[in-house]
Amino acid sequence: MCSTFFLLRAYYEGALTMFFAKPVVVPFSSITQALEAYPEWTFMYQTGVESEFTYHTMLDSAYENFWRRAQLRPEETSFDSIGYLFN
């Protein structure tokens, strides 16, 4: 029993170490770049901050394109609560 526990513990510790040691690579460094990465990456916002997007749509075409898509398909671009992200 003890050897089985040790083997499982060693396996999972190694797997978790590898999981946490691997650097996360994100191919963009700004929201504009994230919006332009569609459809490879999907940008979502929490409902209630729509004013941020309506302001930026006047300044940036990437925001304008995103906002147009958000109006047509809100289920693909917005979420109500943070719990949605964990489902």
Secondary structure, DSSP 8 states (H G I E B T S, - for coil): -HHHHHHHHHHHHHHHHHHHHS----S-SSHHHHHHTTTTS---EETT-HHHHHHHHTT-HHHHHHHHHHHH-HHHHEESSGGGGG-
